[in-house]
Amino acid sequence: MAFLMAIIGMLGYAAIDSWIFSQLQPIIDNSLGKQNFETLRIAAFFVVPIFIARGLFNFMGTYTLAWIGSKIVMKMRQQLFEKYMYLPVSFHDDNASGGLISKVIYDTEQVSGAGSKALLTLIREGAFVIGLLAVMFYYSWQLSLVFILIGPVVAVIVSVVSKRFRQVSKTIQQTMGNLTSSVEQVIKGHKVVLMFGGQKQEKANFNERNNHNRQQNMKLVVARVLSVSSIQILASIALAVVLYISSLPSMVEDLTPGIFTTVVVCMTMLLKPLKQLTTVNSEFQKGMAACASIFEVLDQDIEVDSGKKQISRLDGKIEFDNVTFSYPGTPTEALSHISFKVEVGQTFALVGRSGSGKSTISSLLTRFYNIQQGQIRLDDIPIEDIKLTDLRKQFALVSQHVTLFNDTIFNNIAYATANVDPSRVLEAAKIAHVQEFVDQLPDGYDTMVGENGLKLSGGQRQRIAIARAILLDAPILILDEATSALDTESERLIQDALDKLQQDRTSIVVAHRLSTIENADQIMVIEQGKIIEQGDHNTLLQQQGAYSQLHSMQFSEGNKH
């Protein structure tokens, strides 16, 4: 309906302008030629109402189209934002966050430009060109015929330039993504830049990318100016031909001053809309290139949810059966023929060097990635059969890298928990030793934590993450090197909180410090994606193998301190 109103407004505007020019001939020939001034008097009464109608049509077309354009941008941004949340983890691994942000901010604006400004000009000026040509052909088809001859040449120029516009616009979008990434990296890594004195290097990198973006924009300007100039030169050639033909004796007999003036004025008036139509072609092509970039993401497959079983709460038995997994696009296996079983309520620890595959196990349990071979079962149910949302509700994850949102401490603990009882949040905070540092803050639980919790220490962030996990009350707990980056005081408090959290739960603990897993029911040592040792703490020490070596290494380091 809105689009129909916009078209009516634009066509009405163009029709009034064309009609005004069509009245030149009767005014000149009747009023001035034949000294009949009645026509001029009637025209005087119609001038103001016509221009009021023209203004209304203009408002109707311009405003409605701008409204449609802003709705398109809003909807596309919403769709992209929602899509990002439902795309698999592997997609985010392969795409820089700066480029993805640029699609939401910059590319959608280009679509708006094509959707409102470009479409407005295409329809309104296009209709005006057709109207002017109709007036010219009506009064003198012989003089107007020359425009039909230059039409194909104009079409060829527009076609060639359109391809160029689209190509350059695509490059501009990529350079905008690179610029956003550069800014994001420097802002996120500001302390590293300051510490290592990387300002010169970052300045040079950004200058190079910034200049590349400017160069691409200048290519667009050159293509636009050349196309406009060439089309206007063609139109001027047509006008020159018309003037020459008008002077021929055979044409002079049929030409009245009104017809000649109307045709020449219409031809002159054609130059402006032709220029605008060629200029707006660049906007339109930018929009088309942006659309292609946006739909490339929107057409991506979201996470495959093959699960049919709805489960409210599992007991917490975990089983890996001959599991093999490689990360997408990586030939080497991250895990190779892994098999183990964790009974309900047991603590199962994973030990090994960095990159051995410990964290991969937790990513597979939550189905951030899908295995290529074997089977993972929870309570004897293959995880592929459980609905993704239900599956992930069974896990509480506390990682070394805590993600906090730029919100209050209270809201970070209660994140995504619907209709939460505030007393439960405070209880979870108390168990996780969050209460201790919150009492010292002037705003208490209403303290804003900053982007990713930058206003808090590592230990404080970690305690909020544990409180979040306690509140979630999931049957299975994943602790991914949760205490590896903490000082002794924080580690003692957090270990106490974790001990309370692990009660009556199945726990998978990815450990860096062996002192935190000595009481685990089972310990598994992984090396290059394979299990090399398995057993409890005492059994593994007696085997004098890899675990024993790691233990004695850490023990001797501990003694040195």
C-alpha atoms as one frame of an Amber mdcrd trajectory, in Angstrom:
protein
   0.000   0.000   0.000   2.800   2.418   0.961   4.707   1.507  -2.209   1.585
   2.168  -4.325   1.193   5.592  -2.683   4.866   6.357  -3.401   4.470   5.434
  -7.091   1.263   7.508  -7.405   3.095  10.468  -5.809   6.112  10.188  -8.120
   4.083   9.625 -11.296   1.728  12.482 -10.360   4.707  14.810  -9.883   6.213
  13.821 -13.268   2.797  14.037 -15.026   2.189  17.621 -13.782   5.671  18.718
 -14.929   5.147  17.124 -18.370   1.673  18.671 -18.675   3.074  22.145 -17.859
   5.514  21.873 -20.798   2.769  20.596 -23.100   0.894  23.874 -22.519   3.726
  26.019 -23.908   2.559  25.629 -27.531  -1.073  26.841 -27.014   0.097  29.722
 -24.786   2.713  30.905 -27.329   0.700  30.317 -30.529  -2.752  31.396 -29.289
  -1.990  34.085 -26.720   1.104  35.694 -28.178   0.776  34.732 -31.856  -2.942
  35.494 -32.271  -3.161  38.183 -29.562  -5.791  36.058 -27.709  -4.982  36.765
 -24.052  -7.877  34.741 -22.561  -5.625  31.665 -22.392  -3.061  33.602 -20.307
  -5.756  34.789 -17.880  -7.058  31.211 -17.362  -3.436  30.016 -16.889  -2.921
  32.647 -14.171  -5.708  31.107 -12.039  -4.334  27.578 -12.457  -0.647  28.234
 -11.652  -0.920  28.195  -7.806  -3.301  25.147  -7.517  -1.096  23.193  -9.959
   2.038  23.890  -7.912   0.208  22.988  -4.653  -0.797  19.662  -6.249   2.800
  19.208  -7.481   4.109  19.808  -3.935   1.625  17.306  -2.456   2.570  14.644
  -5.006   6.269  15.321  -4.298   5.756  14.969  -0.525   3.660  11.827  -1.003
   6.316  10.170  -3.194   9.444  11.314  -1.331   8.210  10.767   2.241   6.561
   7.395   1.543   9.640   6.077  -0.261  11.949   7.296   2.545   9.643   5.524
   5.026   9.821   2.314   2.969  13.637   2.646   2.764  14.025   3.081   6.532
  11.734   0.063   7.147  13.824  -2.029   4.733  17.040  -1.049   6.568  15.480
  -1.790   9.961  14.178  -5.173   8.800  17.468  -6.158   7.136  19.474  -5.158
  10.219  17.124  -7.168  12.407  17.348 -10.189  10.077  21.158 -10.006   9.938
  21.424  -9.625  13.731  19.111 -12.598  14.302  20.937 -14.636  11.660  24.310
 -14.030  13.365  22.902 -15.511  16.579  21.656 -18.682  14.897  24.585 -19.347
  12.572  26.949 -22.191  13.552  30.165 -21.465  15.460  32.211 -22.480  12.371
  30.773 -19.489  10.430  31.982 -17.050  13.112  35.380 -18.807  13.142  35.802
 -17.999   9.418  34.464 -14.411   9.381  36.052 -11.359  11.011  33.663  -9.623
  13.407  34.520  -6.213  11.851  33.252  -7.364   8.448  30.055  -8.749   9.976
  29.439  -5.480  11.870  30.055  -3.507   8.645  27.325  -5.524   6.889  24.797
  -4.529   9.570  25.822  -0.834   9.649  27.187   0.093   6.190  25.780  -2.402
   3.656  22.200  -1.957   4.864  22.563   1.833   4.413  23.547   1.238   0.776
  20.372  -0.795   0.303  18.411   2.110   1.783  20.068   4.449  -0.740  18.927
   2.192  -3.584  15.519   1.634  -1.997  14.615   5.262  -1.454  16.814   7.845
  -3.216  17.647   5.732  -6.285  14.134   4.375  -6.744  12.663   7.859  -6.282
  14.881   9.248  -9.048  14.437   6.219 -11.333  10.626   6.356 -11.243  10.107
  10.127 -11.005  12.775  11.252 -13.481  12.144   8.231 -15.705   8.446   9.128
 -15.928   9.395  12.781 -16.578  11.701  11.748 -19.478   8.880   9.626 -20.986
   6.441  12.534 -20.487   8.759  15.037 -22.202   9.395  12.655 -25.121   5.617
  12.117 -25.488   5.063  15.900 -25.638   7.849  16.274 -28.229   6.511  13.464
 -30.435   2.972  14.810 -30.158   3.968  18.223 -31.552   6.696  17.192 -34.011
   7.627  13.552 -34.498  10.136  14.491 -37.233  12.225  16.635 -34.876  11.898
  14.155 -32.010  13.001  11.167 -34.109  16.654  12.009 -33.525  16.217  11.041
 -29.826  15.166   7.516 -30.821  18.474   7.176 -32.685  20.647   8.101 -29.666
  18.600   5.893 -27.292  20.553   2.633 -27.993  23.911   4.430 -27.518  22.734
   5.748 -24.117  21.585   2.196 -23.196  25.045   0.761 -24.058  26.825   3.443
 -21.944  24.497   2.792 -18.969  25.002  -0.994 -19.269  28.839  -0.757 -19.339
  28.933   1.771 -16.485  26.482  -0.314 -14.378  28.875  -3.285 -14.368  31.722
  -0.993 -13.346  29.619   0.561 -10.544  28.643  -2.878  -9.194  32.246  -4.128
  -9.262  33.693  -1.056  -7.493  30.813  -0.997  -4.960  31.592  -4.603  -3.988
  35.227  -3.659  -3.359  34.133  -0.611  -1.303  32.042  -2.885   0.945  35.052
  -5.154   1.540  37.288  -2.160   2.331  34.655  -0.874   4.785  34.714  -4.274
   6.506  38.532  -4.057   6.735  38.333  -0.523   8.161  35.813  -1.625  10.811
  38.046  -4.593  11.713  41.083  -2.294  12.096  39.218   0.079  14.418  37.731
  -2.795  16.430  41.139  -4.481  16.887  42.844  -1.294  18.113  40.005  -0.455
  20.513  39.915  -4.008  21.925  43.698  -4.321  22.082  44.349  -0.746  23.234
  46.534  -1.776  26.182  48.694  -4.032  23.992  49.153  -1.192  21.467  50.249
   1.149  24.285  52.565  -1.391  25.924  54.375  -2.426  22.743  54.339   1.064
  21.196  52.403  -0.203  18.189  50.814   3.177  17.397  52.997   3.798  14.314
  52.339   0.340  12.907  48.575   0.543  13.505  48.490   4.103  12.107  50.265
   2.945   8.927  47.954  -0.103   8.563  44.831   2.004   9.010  46.134   4.710
   6.654  46.732   2.090   3.947  43.219   0.637   4.299  41.648   4.087   4.605
  43.420   5.260   1.445  42.376   2.097  -0.431  38.754   2.850   0.512  39.174
   6.457  -0.738  40.678   5.238  -4.033  37.720   2.908  -4.637  35.284   5.767
  -3.948  37.181   7.957  -6.436  36.868   5.207  -9.075  33.122   5.372  -8.532
  33.174   9.175  -8.958  35.221   8.939 -12.199  32.815   6.362 -13.688  29.845
   8.507 -12.662  31.244  11.779 -14.092  32.321  10.177 -17.396  28.937   8.506
 -17.918  27.003  11.717 -17.113  29.223  13.813 -19.399  29.033  11.362 -22.323
  25.225  11.126 -22.122  24.876  14.911 -21.917  27.183  15.321 -24.948  24.956
  12.866 -26.870  21.871  14.867 -25.844  23.540  18.114 -26.969  24.359  16.524
 -30.357  20.661  15.613 -30.669  19.708  19.203 -29.791  22.148  20.579 -32.407
  20.666  18.247 -35.054  17.136  19.437 -34.134  18.148  23.092 -34.465  19.736
  22.381 -37.881  16.694  20.419 -39.145  14.407  23.244 -37.963  16.213  25.655
 -40.295  15.558  23.522 -43.421  12.974  25.056 -45.806  10.795  21.884 -45.811
  10.450  22.000 -41.995   9.921  25.790 -41.635   6.502  25.624 -43.314   5.035
  23.252 -40.658   6.799  24.747 -37.609   5.000  27.358 -35.510   6.896  29.343
 -32.847   4.937  27.397 -30.162   5.871  23.954 -31.540   9.526  24.940 -32.012
   9.784  26.434 -28.502   8.036  23.414 -26.912  10.334  20.890 -28.619  13.548
  22.839 -27.883  12.546  23.540 -24.238  11.602  19.850 -23.734  14.944  18.780
 -25.201  16.833  21.182 -22.911  14.776  19.981 -19.921  15.727  16.382 -20.793
  19.388  17.058 -19.894  18.744  17.336 -16.119  16.696  14.120 -15.625  19.074
  12.213 -17.929  21.985  13.374 -15.755  20.130  12.369 -12.576  19.187   8.973
 -14.012  22.829   8.265 -14.886  24.100   9.541 -11.522  21.550   7.538  -9.571
  22.607   4.414 -11.425  25.704   4.352  -9.200  23.463   4.463  -6.074  21.335
   1.692  -7.486  24.351  -0.500  -8.292  25.797   0.154  -4.805  22.482  -1.027
  -3.375  22.492  -4.127  -5.588  26.065  -5.016  -4.552  25.117  -4.479  -0.883
  22.031  -6.684  -1.340  24.235  -9.467  -2.735  26.592  -9.109   0.262  23.696
  -9.202   2.775  21.858 -12.103   1.148  25.108 -14.068   1.056  24.834 -14.146
   4.877  21.038 -14.479   5.038  21.229 -17.503   2.693  23.706 -19.286   4.987
  22.320 -22.398   6.667  21.645 -21.916  10.360  22.680 -24.544  12.911  21.188
 -27.896  11.973  18.822 -28.994  14.721  18.156 -32.637  13.920  16.907 -33.338
  17.453  13.307 -34.329  18.012  13.430 -35.296  21.702  12.358 -32.655  24.187
  14.085 -33.104  27.526  13.621 -30.969  30.618  16.442 -32.396  32.753  18.927
 -35.240  32.282  20.609 -37.240  35.054  24.059 -36.423  33.649  25.612 -39.652
  32.356  28.077 -38.938  29.515  29.504 -41.364  26.998  31.914 -40.820  24.092
  31.960 -43.807  21.753  34.841 -43.920  19.224  34.551 -40.176  18.462  36.673
 -38.672  15.670  36.498 -34.975  14.793  38.295 -32.462  12.555  37.597 -28.723
  12.536  36.007 -27.498   9.256  38.661 -26.904   6.592  41.408 -28.579   8.681
  42.834 -31.917   7.477  44.348 -32.962  10.836  42.121 -34.665  13.403  41.504
 -32.686  16.607  40.202 -35.875  18.262  40.906 -39.414  17.103  38.840 -42.461
  18.244  38.070 -41.082  21.707  36.012 -43.313  24.010  35.173 -42.761  27.709
  32.234 -42.908  30.103  31.300 -40.595  32.982  28.676 -41.816  35.449  26.073
 -39.542  37.039  27.613 -37.223  39.653  31.223 -38.093  38.800  34.009 -35.558
  38.237  35.917 -36.268  35.045  39.154 -34.336  34.435  40.927 -33.738  31.112
  44.657 -33.057  31.182  47.122 -32.317  28.395  49.155 -29.681  26.634  47.564
 -26.691  24.881  46.035 -27.764  21.570  45.799 -31.438  22.574  41.987 -31.453
  22.155  40.732 -30.918  25.732  38.452 -27.946  25.009  37.228 -29.604  21.800
  35.471 -32.225  23.919  33.306 -29.583  25.650  32.536 -27.936  22.270  31.326
 -31.288  20.927  29.170 -31.992  24.001  27.263 -28.733  23.468  27.148 -29.380
  19.679  28.981 -26.206  18.711  30.498 -28.573  16.130  29.247 -31.912  14.813
  31.392 -35.036  14.926  32.387 -36.874  11.752  32.551 -40.350  13.262  31.342
 -42.185  16.373  28.633 -41.156  18.807  28.203 -39.006  21.923  25.419 -40.034
  24.303  23.827 -38.355  27.314  21.799 -40.720  29.523  22.157 -43.248  26.631
  20.478 -40.810  24.177  22.576 -39.737  21.117  22.998 -35.956  21.394  21.854
 -35.506  17.751  18.401 -36.747  18.838  17.966 -34.057  21.517  16.636 -30.616
  20.552  19.528 -28.101  20.589  17.916 -25.696  23.067  17.104 -28.578  25.448
  20.590 -30.068  25.017  22.379 -26.826  25.935  20.172 -26.280  28.983  21.779
 -29.419  30.456  25.188 -27.702  30.652  26.599 -24.899  32.769  29.897 -23.653
  31.345  32.569 -21.811  33.328  35.483 -20.964  31.060  38.885 -19.328  31.413
  37.584 -16.660  28.974  34.555 -15.183  30.721  32.035 -13.349  28.545  30.183
 -10.572  30.337  27.775  -8.063  28.795  27.919  -4.292  29.293  25.174  -4.439
  31.921  24.831  -4.600  35.703  26.362  -7.357  37.838  22.844  -8.541  38.740
  21.751  -8.804  35.077  24.960 -10.602  34.118  24.329 -13.279  36.767  20.660
 -13.583  35.743  21.463 -13.499  31.977  18.675 -15.005  29.807  16.893 -16.460
  32.872  13.176 -15.671  32.495  11.176 -14.374  35.492  14.085 -14.939  37.875
  13.540 -14.624  41.614  15.990 -11.926  42.883  16.591 -13.908  46.085  17.903
 -16.839  43.960  20.326 -14.487  42.180  21.625 -13.163  45.511  21.927 -16.721
  46.870  23.993 -17.775  43.817  26.150 -14.643  44.233  26.782 -15.504  47.883
  27.855 -19.096  47.104  30.189 -17.844  44.340  31.769 -15.210  46.666  30.437
 -12.360  44.480  28.783 -10.755  47.534  32.217 -10.071  49.064  33.376  -7.622
  46.395  29.895  -6.279  45.560  29.563  -4.978  49.164  32.539  -2.691  48.501
  31.021  -1.151  45.336  28.962   2.068  45.739  26.227   0.845  43.361  26.310
  -2.769  44.591  24.631  -5.198  42.182  23.618  -2.267  39.946  27.274  -1.590
  39.078  27.875  -1.580  35.302  30.686  -4.027  34.471  31.878  -2.300  31.246
  32.442  -4.006  27.901  33.163  -7.675  28.610  33.603  -6.809  32.309  36.651
  -4.561  31.826  35.899  -2.652  35.041  36.323  -5.855  37.089  39.370  -7.996
  37.883  39.826 -11.466  36.379  38.840 -13.114  39.668  35.698 -10.988  39.998
  34.641 -11.810  36.428  35.215 -15.485  37.090  33.058 -15.404  40.239  30.190
 -13.788  38.299  30.471 -16.595  35.714  30.298 -19.194  38.521  27.254 -17.441
  40.050  25.606 -17.555  36.602  26.314 -21.305  36.411  24.961 -21.874  39.972
  21.745 -20.026  39.092  21.365 -22.097  35.900  21.400 -25.279  38.030  22.207
 -27.597  35.110  22.910 -31.319  35.685  26.271 -31.212  33.866  29.035 -28.723
  34.618  31.912 -27.915  32.240  34.888 -26.160  33.825  37.281 -25.125  31.059
  40.532 -24.089  32.799  38.371 -21.968  35.094  41.161 -21.098  37.564  44.224
 -20.985  35.296  44.627 -17.186  35.188  43.974 -16.326  38.828  46.014 -15.286
  41.845  46.181 -17.567  44.903  43.541 -15.659  46.913  41.061 -15.605  44.043
  41.814 -19.247  43.236  41.083 -20.277  46.835  37.702 -18.466  46.818  36.824
 -19.724  43.359  37.877 -23.300  44.106  35.600 -23.190  47.150  32.740 -21.881
  44.943  33.461 -24.568  42.342  33.447 -27.322  44.976  29.962 -26.197  46.014
  28.906 -25.971  42.368  30.151 -29.496  41.615  28.063 -31.118  44.369  25.437
 -33.509  42.946  26.498 -32.753  39.372  28.432 -34.528  36.653  31.520 -32.399
  36.036  33.893 -32.235  33.093  36.998 -30.342  34.229  39.578 -29.169  31.684
  42.537 -28.616  33.994  45.753 -26.692  33.754  46.729 -26.926  37.443  46.732
 -30.550  38.538  46.217 -29.568  42.199  42.583 -28.708  41.327  41.744 -32.225
  40.064  43.425 -34.553  42.539  40.022 -35.616  43.894  38.509 -36.307  40.438
  36.890 -39.718  39.954  38.611 -40.115  36.594  41.485 -38.294  34.922  42.172
 -38.609  31.202  45.456 -37.471  29.642  45.156 -36.401  25.998  48.002 -35.912
  23.537  47.379 -34.796  19.920  43.732 -35.817  20.069  44.362 -39.302  21.463
  43.929 -40.764  24.968  47.328 -41.790  26.294  46.414 -42.404  29.973  43.266
 -42.814  32.030  42.566 -43.472  35.735  42.344 -41.695  39.076  45.095 -39.491
  40.557  46.896 -42.190  42.567  46.707 -44.816  39.800  48.203 -42.419  37.246
  51.000 -41.366  39.598  51.958 -45.019  40.113  52.109 -45.584  36.334  55.056
 -43.135  36.156  53.825 -41.917  32.754  52.841 -38.554  31.226  50.560 -37.541
  34.137  53.256 -38.343  36.691  55.766 -36.205  34.735  53.320 -33.266  34.548
  52.624 -33.597  38.269  56.273 -33.654  39.332  57.010 -30.706  36.998  54.228
 -28.578  38.547  55.132 -29.763  42.057  58.782 -28.734  41.636  57.696 -25.350
  40.164  55.394 -24.879  43.144  58.288 -25.566  45.535  60.488 -23.012  43.757
  57.849 -20.360  44.471
